[in-house]
Each structure stands twice: as structure tokens, then as C-alpha cells.
Amino acid sequence: MGAVTLKVKFQDFEQITRSRSFSACVDGRAAVEKASLELLSSLSPMPKGVRLLGITLSSLNTQEEAEARQFSFALPT
């Protein structure tokens, strides 16, 4: 089981989280990006200015050695 969680902190310091759970471990970058963008799209349009966005991955498969990577993708407008 795995999960992707989106945390949004607004300019007025209010914060919200949205999460998507999977029946198996999250498999690869494409799945993380897709789930993250779907969570973010569900909040569009943003009701106020955003100061921070964060993505958390949980229940990762640690059996294989993973290479540390920086995720980079375009936010929907």
C-alpha cells in the first residue's frame, strides 16, 4: 500500500492537505506526478495566494536501492 499527499500552505498561513491512497506501492515517477497533479487540480482555482506546496510519499518500497531525484513538473494554470 502507498500514498501520495499534497500539502498546501496559503499566504495567510492556513494549510490544507489532500491525499490519494494506492492498493500497492507507488510505482515510479510517472505515477507520483499523475497523482500529485490530480490532487492539485482538484483545488483549482486556488481561493487565495499559495506560499508553499509539498508532496509526501508514504509506504515506499525500500527493498530496491533508489537514486535520489528532484521532481520537476509544470503546474496547471
C-alpha positions as CSV (number, residue, x, y, z in Angstrom):
1,M,0.0,0.0,0.0
2,G,1.2,3.5,-0.7
3,A,0.0,7.1,-0.7
4,V,0.7,10.5,-2.2
5,T,-0.2,13.5,0.0
6,L,-0.3,17.1,-1.2
7,K,0.1,19.9,1.4
8,V,-0.8,23.5,0.5
9,K,0.2,26.4,2.7
10,F,-1.6,29.7,1.9
11,Q,-0.3,33.2,2.3
12,D,-2.4,33.7,5.4
13,F,-0.7,30.5,7.0
14,E,-3.8,28.4,6.6
15,Q,-2.9,24.9,5.4
16,I,-4.8,22.0,3.8
17,T,-3.9,18.5,2.8
18,R,-5.2,16.1,0.2
19,S,-4.2,12.5,-0.1
20,R,-4.6,9.6,-2.5
21,S,-4.0,6.0,-1.4
22,F,-3.0,3.1,-3.6
23,S,-3.6,-0.6,-3.1
24,A,0.1,-1.2,-3.9
25,C,3.4,0.7,-3.5
26,V,3.5,3.8,-5.7
27,D,5.4,2.6,-8.8
28,G,7.7,5.2,-10.4
29,R,7.9,8.9,-11.1
30,A,5.0,9.0,-13.6
31,A,2.6,7.6,-11.0
32,V,3.7,10.2,-8.4
33,E,3.4,13.1,-10.9
34,K,0.0,12.0,-12.1
35,A,-1.4,11.6,-8.5
36,S,0.2,14.9,-7.5
37,L,-1.3,16.8,-10.4
38,E,-4.7,15.3,-9.9
39,L,-4.7,16.3,-6.2
40,L,-3.6,19.8,-7.2
41,S,-6.2,20.1,-10.0
42,S,-8.9,19.3,-7.5
43,L,-8.1,22.6,-5.8
44,S,-8.2,24.8,-8.9
45,P,-8.8,27.6,-8.9
46,M,-6.9,28.4,-5.7
47,P,-9.1,30.6,-3.4
48,K,-6.0,32.6,-2.3
49,G,-2.3,33.0,-2.7
50,V,-0.1,30.0,-2.1
51,R,3.2,30.3,-0.3
52,L,4.2,26.6,-0.2
53,L,3.3,23.3,-1.9
54,G,4.6,20.0,-0.7
55,I,4.3,16.4,-1.8
56,T,4.8,13.5,0.7
57,L,5.2,9.8,-0.4
58,S,4.5,7.1,2.1
59,S,4.8,3.4,2.3
60,L,7.6,3.3,-0.2
61,N,9.2,0.1,-1.4
62,T,12.6,0.2,0.3
63,Q,13.7,-3.3,-1.0
64,E,15.4,-1.8,-4.0
65,E,18.2,0.8,-3.8
66,A,16.7,4.1,-5.1
67,E,18.5,7.0,-6.7
68,A,17.6,10.4,-5.1
69,R,15.9,12.6,-7.6
70,Q,14.4,16.0,-7.7
71,F,10.8,16.0,-9.2
72,S,10.1,18.8,-11.6
73,F,6.9,19.3,-13.5
74,A,4.7,22.2,-14.7
75,L,1.8,23.3,-12.5
76,P,-1.6,23.7,-14.3
77,T,-2.6,27.2,-15.0
